[in-house]
C-alpha cells in the first residue's frame, strides 16, 4: 500500500477558504485521508508488534496486513474505497491511542486490535479472496465495518473463514455457515447525480459524537430517512450542484442519532472519521440539505488541517460563538465559522428558491448567518491564535462574506434576523461574562459613596468555563428563530397555556410580553423579576436589554457590552446594602463614566 506526498494547490486552498470546493479538490482530500488511514493502520500493527508481540502473533495482524496487500493487487479501486472508510480512520486512531497508554496485554486491548482483521476481511470479501482470520464475538454478533451485523450462535473468540464463496464462523466445536453480509444502504438520485450512504448503527468507533446513537434502525425509520434524503438531494443536486457533486464523492456513511429530549435535531462529525455524518432525522428536506452542507464543511476543514495547521496557539482561550450557548475554544470557533460559512453560502442561493410562504425563512437565515459568521471570523483574526496559513484562510473567508454584504435582504427579514441574533448574544453575555473582582469592588464603593464611576474602562472581561455538554438555549431564542422559520408555529406556542403561572416552554410573563411586542409591559415585568431576585437573574437581564433596545429607551445604548457588568454590580450592591438599586438608574450611572473621573 503506497502513500504519496500530498500538497494542496494555493488555488484549491483559496476556493476552499470561500466555502466552495469542486469534485477534483475533494477527490484530492479523499486521497489525503486515505493515506492518513494507511499510516494509522501501519502504526497500529507496528506498535502492537513492538509492545505486545504475543497479541500481534495470536491475532494474526501480519496476516491481516498481507491480506490487504493481496486485495490491493487484485482490485486497487475496491481496496482504495475500503481504506477511505470512516470506520477505519476512527478505529485506527482509537486503537493507536489505546496501544500507547496500555501497560499490559488485556482482553480489551485485543478486542480493539482484532478489528484490523475485520477490515482485511471486508477487503477480501469484496475482491473475492479466501481467508481465515480470528474474530471475537462477545455478544454473538459479527460486525464487519460498513457491512452491517450478522447474528451467530457463537460467542467469544472464533475464526472467520471464507472459502469457495462460503463464509463460516469456526470454533473447535462447530462450524456455522453465515449468509453474505447485508449492509443497510440509503441512496438518492436526482438530475443525473447519485448519493450512496451506508447506515452504520453498530461500529463502536463511530459512536464518538457526544450524542446518543440509535442502536437499531427499524423499517419505518429507514423509510423516513429514505424519503428525507431523496428530498434533500433534490434540493442540493438542483440548486447547489458543486456541493452536491463534492458530497457525492466524499460522504459515504450516515450514523443515525437519537433526537434530544426537546425534539431538536442533532448533527456531528469527527476529525478521525472523514466521510461519516452523524445526524438525527431532521424535520424536513430543507433542514437535512442544510445539515449535510454544514457537516460537509466540518469534514473539509478537518482534511485541510491534516495538510496545513491553521491554529497556532490559544488552547485555553474561550470566545463567543453565535451558534452555541457555551464559550468555545478557538478550534471550535474556527470549525463553527467555517461550517456556517457553508451554511451562509447555502442560504444565499436557497432563499431564491423557497416554496411559497417560506421566503422570509430563507432571507432571514441568510442575513443572520452572514453577519454572525463575519463577526466570528474577525474575532479569529484578532485572537492571536492563527498560523500564517490560518490568517490567510480566515481572511479569504471574511472577504467572501464582506462581498455578500452588498446582497439586498428585505428589511422585515433582516429585522427578524437581528432580533434572534441579538437575543442569543445578550443571553450568552449575561450567563458567561465575568468582571474583574477588583474593578467590581471599586464600583460598589463609589456607588455607595455617591461618587461617579471611574472613567477607565470596565475592567477585565473573562468567560466562565463551558459546562460539560451543550447548555440549553433560552426558549426566547427558539421562539425568535421560529418567527421566521415557522411563523404559525411561533404564534401557536405563544398562545399555549403554561404551568405554575409561567407561559409556554417556561417563558416568564415578561418574556411573553416581549415576544408579543408589548415592550413597556415587558420592561416593567423584567424590572420586577430582577427586583424580586437581584442576585440570580441573568436571563431576565438579557430580556430587559432587548426590551429597552426594541423600545428605543434612552439607556438602551448604554447597555451595549455592559450587560454582565450592570447585572453583576446590581447583585453585588444588593449583597452589600441589602436593598436592590434601580437598574435603569444604575445603567445611567455607568454610562456617565465617559464624562470623566473625579479627582479622588
C-alpha positions, 0 to 999 in steps of 0.5 A: 500500500503506497502513500504519496506526498500530498500538497494542496494547490494555493488555488484549491486552498483559496476556493476552499477558504470561500466555502466552495470546493469542486469534485477534483479538490475533494477527490484530492482530500479523499486521497489525503485521508486515505493515506492518513488511514494507511499510516494509522493502520501501519502504526497500529500493527507496528506498535502492537508488534513492538509492545505486545508481540504475543497479541500481534502473533495470536491475532494474526495482524501480519496476516491481516496486513498481507491480506490487504496487500493481496486485495490491493493487487487484485482490485486497487479501486475496491481496496482504495474505497475500503481504506477511505472508510470512516470506520477505519480512520476512527478505529485506527486512531482509537486503537493507536491511542489505546496501544500507547497508554496500555501497560499490559496485554488485556482482553480489551486491548485485543478486542480493539486490535482484532478489528484490523482483521475485520477490515482485511476481511471486508477487503477480501470479501469484496475482491473475492479472496479466501481467508481465515482470520480470528474474530471475537464475538462477545455478544454473538454478533459479527460486525464487519465495518460498513457491512452491517451485523450478522447474528451467530450462535457463537460467542467469544473468540472464533475464526472467520473463514471464507472459502469457495464463496462460503463464509463460516464462523469456526470454533473447535466445536462447530462450524456455522455457515453465515449468509453474505453480509447485508449492509443497510444502504440509503441512496438518492438520485436526482438530475443525473447525480447519485448519493450512496450512504451506508447506515452504520448503527453498530461500529463502536468507533463511530459512536464518538459524537457526544450524542446518543446513537440509535442502536437499531434502525427499524423499517419505518425509520429507514423509510423516513430517512429514505424519503428525507434524503431523496428530498434533500438531494433534490434540493442540493443536486438542483440548486447547489450542484458543486456541493452536491457533486463534492458530497457525492464523492466524499460522504459515504456513511450516515450514523443515525442519532437519537433526537434530544429530549426537546425534539431538536435535531442533532448533527456531528462529525469527527476529525478521525472519521472523514466521510461519516455524518452523524445526524438525527432525522431532521424535520424536513428536506430543507433542514437535512440539505442544510445539515449535510452542507454544514457537516460537509464543511466540518469534514473539509476543514478537518482534511485541510488541517491534516495538510496545513495547521491553521491554529497556532496557539490559544488552547485555553482561550474561550470566545463567543460563538453565535451558534452555541450557548457555551464559550468555545475554544478557538478550534471550535470557533474556527470549525463553527465559522467555517461550517456556517460559512457553508451554511451562509453560502447555502442560504444565499442561493436557497432563499431564491428558491423557497416554496411559497410562504417560506421566503422570509425563512430563507432571507432571514437565515441568510442575513443572520448567518452572514453577519454572525459568521463575519463577526466570528471570523474577525474575532479569529483574526484578532485572537492571536491564535492563527498560523500564517496559513490560518490568517490567510484562510480566515481572511479569504473567508471574511472577504467572501462574506464582506462581498455578500454584504452588498446582497439586498435582504428585505428589511422585515427579514433582516429585522427578524434576523437581528432580533434572534441574533441579538437575543442569543448574544445578550443571553450568552453575555449575561450567563458567561461574562465575568468582571474583574473582582477588583474593578467590581469592588471599586464600583460598589464603593463609589456607588455607595459613596455617591461618587461617579464611576471611574472613567477607565474602562470596565475592567477585565472581561473573562468567560466562565468555563463551558459546562460539560455538554451543550447548555440549553438555549433560552426558549426566547431564542427558539421562539425568535428563530421560529418567527421566521422559520415557522411563523404559525408555529411561533404564534401557536406556542405563544398562545399555549397555556403554561404551568405554575403561572409561567407561559409556554416552554417556561417563558416568564410573563415578561418574556411573553410580553416581549415576544408579543411586542408589548415592550413597556409591559415587558420592561416593567415585568423584567424590572420586577423579576430582577427586583424580586431576585437581584442576585440570580437573574441573568436571563431576565437581564438579557430580556430587559436589554432587548426590551429597552433596545426594541423600545428605543429607551434612552439607556438602551445604548448604554447597555451595549457590552455592559450587560454582565457588568450592570447585572453583576454590580446590581447583585453585588450592591444588593449583597452589600446594602441589602436593598436592590438599586434601580437598574435603569438608574444604575445603567445611567450611572455607568454610562456617565463614566465617559464624562470623566473621573473625579479627582479622588 
